[in-house]
Amino acid sequence: MAFGLVSLIPNDAGIPFIRGRVIAFAFSVLMIIGSLTAYAVNGINFGIDFTGGIQMEIDTDGPADLAQIREIAGSLDLGAADVQGFGEADKVLIRLQALEGEGLDVEAAQQQARQTLQTALEEQIPGVTVLAADVLGAKVSGELQIAGLTAVLVALGLMLIYIWFRFEWQYSVGAVLALVHDVIITIGLFAVTQMEFNLSTVAAILTIVGYSMNDTVVVYDRIRENLRKFKKKEIGEVLNLSINDTLSRTILTSFTTLVALFALFAIGGPTLQGFSAAMIFGIVVGTYSSIFVAAPILMITKVNRDSSED
């Protein structure tokens, strides 16, 4: 028996997506401008991975008193401390931003600050256990920033080459513009909300790039197939037909992925909050861009019907 949800959106729904492409493009441009403006005004709340500093995970004997831990960390004159529970009631994550300055003296001061914090916690909180304590220097964090940016740019470049070889250059332009659209707007989310941006967020962005590209390729495959099949239809009609053909698959795939991600966001704790939030937002934006950006752009790049022939 067929799965009931599949029939909720029939392939011949005939939703006029292409007709609304101007509105969709205008909305996307506004979202991109808003994201870039938020980045310019607010910047990004980089985590310890990119700024350097101290991160310590501790386990307490019974439910943790976050206010007491925050008071202890704040009394050590080590700068503002970010204290939050994660996972279970007796697990706590403490973060201190990097000390100002450069060189070996600062590295040594960071290590001393970590030891001071650990000693204070062990002396004032009975039964506390330090599960992990990491110190990340400014040099390493700077290298991680460059590595993260490089990873995203390389992924976009390889996707462009892949689409170019699999389809035609007109398709690759549409696919990469849609991916850049997704990445910029997702980063804009972090600029607006000031959620922590760390290495797991970069991993989420790379995952979004792959997910969005997969969605786009599914639509492009159907477009190429329909261009061969309906030689007398206008390009706009073929694009609209192809989007409707794949709409049920697109929505069901996004929905099932979002169910898992919302569960991760709800119970994954602060450590995975940035990753899951980026993924949830990115899946929504990626699904939107596959329908309203990647496909309609083929009308601007004037995809060649003959290029779709075997």
C-alpha positions in Angstrom: 0.0 0.0 0.0 1.3 3.4 -0.9 2.5 5.7 1.9 -0.3 8.2 2.5 1.6 11.4 2.8 3.1 11.0 -0.6 -0.3 11.7 -2.2 -0.9 14.9 -0.2 0.8 16.9 -2.9 0.1 15.3 -6.4 2.7 15.6 -9.1 0.2 17.6 -11.2 -0.6 20.2 -8.6 0.2 22.9 -11.1 1.4 25.4 -8.5 2.7 28.5 -10.5 6.1 28.8 -8.9 7.8 30.3 -11.9 5.1 33.0 -12.2 6.1 34.3 -8.7 9.9 34.3 -9.5 10.2 38.1 -9.4 8.7 38.3 -5.9 10.9 35.4 -4.8 14.0 37.0 -6.2 13.1 40.3 -4.5 12.6 38.5 -1.2 15.9 36.7 -1.5 17.7 39.9 -2.3 16.2 41.5 0.8 17.2 38.6 2.9 20.8 38.7 1.6 21.0 42.5 2.2 19.5 42.1 5.7 22.0 39.3 6.5 25.0 41.3 5.3 23.8 44.4 7.2 23.3 42.4 10.4 26.8 41.0 9.9 28.3 44.5 9.4 26.5 46.0 12.4 26.5 43.1 14.9 29.3 40.9 13.7 29.4 37.2 14.6 29.5 35.8 18.2 32.5 33.6 17.6 33.0 30.8 20.1 36.2 29.7 21.7 37.1 27.7 18.6 37.7 31.0 16.7 38.6 33.5 19.5 40.7 31.4 21.8 40.2 31.0 25.5 39.4 28.3 28.1 36.6 25.7 28.0 36.0 23.4 30.9 33.5 20.6 31.4 32.7 19.6 34.9 30.6 17.0 36.7 29.0 17.8 40.1 27.8 15.6 42.9 24.0 16.1 42.3 22.3 18.8 40.3 24.7 21.7 39.5 24.2 25.1 41.1 24.9 27.3 38.0 24.6 30.5 40.0 27.3 29.3 42.5 29.6 28.2 39.7 29.1 31.5 37.9 29.9 33.4 41.1 33.1 31.4 41.7 34.3 31.9 38.1 33.5 35.6 38.2 35.4 36.2 41.5 38.7 35.1 40.0 39.2 38.2 37.8 39.6 36.0 34.7 37.0 37.9 32.6 33.4 37.2 31.9 32.5 33.6 32.3 29.8 31.8 30.3 28.3 29.0 32.5 25.6 26.7 31.2 24.4 23.2 31.8 24.5 20.6 29.1 23.1 17.1 28.7 22.3 16.2 32.3 21.6 18.2 35.5 25.1 17.5 36.9 27.0 18.5 33.8 28.3 22.0 33.4 30.2 23.8 30.6 32.3 26.8 31.5 33.9 29.1 29.0 36.3 32.0 29.4 37.3 34.2 26.5 40.9 34.5 25.5 43.2 36.9 27.5 44.3 40.0 25.6 47.8 40.0 24.1 50.0 37.7 22.1 53.0 35.4 22.5 54.2 32.9 25.0 53.3 35.0 28.0 49.6 35.0 27.1 49.7 31.2 26.4 51.2 30.7 29.8 48.6 33.0 31.4 45.8 31.1 29.8 47.2 27.8 31.2 47.5 29.5 34.6 43.9 30.8 34.4 42.7 27.3 33.6 44.5 25.9 36.6 43.2 28.7 38.9 39.6 28.0 37.8 40.0 24.3 38.3 41.5 24.7 41.7 38.8 27.1 42.8 36.0 24.8 41.7 37.5 21.8 43.4 38.0 23.6 46.6 34.6 25.3 46.8 32.3 22.7 45.4 32.5 19.2 47.1 32.5 16.3 44.7 33.2 18.3 41.5 35.1 16.4 38.8 36.8 18.1 35.8 35.8 16.0 32.8 37.8 18.1 30.2 39.7 21.3 30.1 40.9 22.9 26.9 43.0 26.0 26.3 43.0 27.4 22.7 45.5 30.1 21.8 44.9 33.0 19.5 47.2 31.7 16.8 45.4 28.3 16.6 41.9 30.0 16.7 43.0 32.3 13.8 44.1 29.3 11.8 40.7 27.7 12.5 38.9 30.8 11.1 40.9 30.6 7.9 40.4 26.8 7.7 36.6 27.1 8.2 36.3 29.8 5.5 38.5 27.8 3.1 36.4 24.7 3.6 33.2 26.6 2.7 34.8 28.2 -0.4 36.3 25.0 -1.6 32.9 23.2 -1.2 31.2 25.8 -3.3 33.9 25.7 -6.0 33.7 21.9 -6.2 29.9 22.0 -6.4 30.1 24.4 -9.3 32.5 22.1 -11.2 30.4 19.0 -10.4 27.2 20.7 -11.8 29.1 22.1 -14.8 30.2 18.6 -15.8 27.0 16.8 -14.9 24.7 19.4 -16.7 25.7 22.6 -18.4 27.2 25.9 -17.2 23.7 27.4 -17.1 22.8 24.9 -14.4 26.0 25.4 -12.5 25.5 29.1 -12.2 22.0 28.6 -10.8 23.1 25.9 -8.4 26.0 27.9 -7.0 24.1 31.1 -6.7 21.4 29.2 -4.7 24.2 27.8 -2.4 25.7 31.2 -1.8 22.2 32.4 -1.1 21.8 29.7 1.6 25.2 30.3 3.2 24.8 34.1 3.5 21.3 33.9 4.9 22.3 31.2 7.4 25.3 33.3 8.6 22.9 36.2 8.8 20.8 34.2 11.3 23.8 34.0 13.6 24.5 37.7 13.2 20.9 38.6 14.1 20.5 36.1 17.0 24.2 36.3 18.2 24.1 32.5 18.8 27.6 31.2 19.2 29.4 30.5 15.9 31.9 27.6 16.3 33.4 24.7 14.4 30.2 22.7 14.7 28.4 25.6 13.0 30.9 25.4 10.1 30.1 21.7 9.9 26.4 22.5 9.8 27.0 25.0 6.9 28.9 22.4 4.9 26.1 19.9 5.5 23.6 22.5 4.4 25.6 23.0 1.2 25.4 19.3 0.5 21.7 19.0 1.3 20.7 22.0 -0.7 22.8 20.8 -3.7 21.1 17.3 -3.5 17.7 19.0 -3.6 18.8 21.2 -6.5 20.2 18.2 -8.5 16.9 16.3 -8.1 15.0 19.3 -9.6 17.6 19.8 -12.3 17.4 16.1 -13.3 13.7 16.4 -13.8 14.1 19.7 -15.7 16.5 18.1 -18.1 14.3 15.1 -18.5 11.2 17.2 -19.2 13.1 19.4 -21.7 13.7 16.3 -23.7 10.2 15.1 -23.3 8.2 18.3 -24.0 10.0 19.9 -26.9 7.2 22.3 -27.8 6.5 23.7 -24.3 7.9 27.0 -23.2 10.9 26.9 -20.9 8.9 28.5 -18.1 6.2 25.8 -18.4 8.8 23.0 -18.3 10.5 24.5 -15.2 7.2 24.8 -13.4 6.2 21.3 -14.4 9.5 19.9 -13.1 9.3 21.7 -9.8 5.7 20.3 -9.2 6.9 16.8 -10.3 9.5 16.8 -7.5 7.6 18.9 -4.9 6.2 15.9 -2.9 9.7 14.4 -2.6 11.3 17.7 -1.7 8.8 18.5 1.1 8.8 14.9 2.5 12.6 14.8 2.6 12.8 18.2 4.3 10.0 17.3 6.8 11.6 14.1 8.0 15.0 15.7 8.3 13.5 18.6 10.3 11.8 16.1 12.7 15.2 14.7 13.7 16.8 18.2 13.9 14.1 19.6 16.1 14.6 16.6 18.5 18.4 17.3 18.5 17.7 21.0 19.2 15.4 20.2 22.1 17.5 17.6 23.9 21.0 18.1 22.5 21.8 20.8 25.0 23.9 24.0 24.4 26.8 22.1 22.9 24.7 21.1 19.9 22.3 24.1 19.9 24.2 26.1 17.3 24.7 23.1 15.0 21.0 22.1 15.1 19.7 25.7 14.8 21.9 26.2 11.7 20.7 22.9 10.2 17.1 23.6 10.8 17.2 27.1 9.4 19.5 26.0 6.5 17.2 23.1 5.5 14.2 25.5 5.3 16.3 28.0 3.3 17.8 25.3 1.1 14.4 23.9 0.3 13.2 27.4 -0.6 16.2 28.1 -2.8 15.9 24.8 -4.7 12.4 25.8 -5.8 12.4 29.6 -6.0 16.1 30.4 -6.8 18.0 27.5 -8.5 15.2 26.6 -11.0 14.0 30.1 -12.1 17.6 31.3 -12.6 17.7 28.9 -15.6 15.3 31.4 -17.4 17.9 34.2 -16.9 20.9 32.1 -17.9 18.8 30.9 -20.9 19.3 27.2 -20.6 19.8 25.6 -24.0 17.1 23.0 -24.7 19.4 21.3 -27.2 22.1 20.8 -24.5 19.6 18.5 -22.7 19.7 16.0 -25.5 21.8 12.8 -25.1 
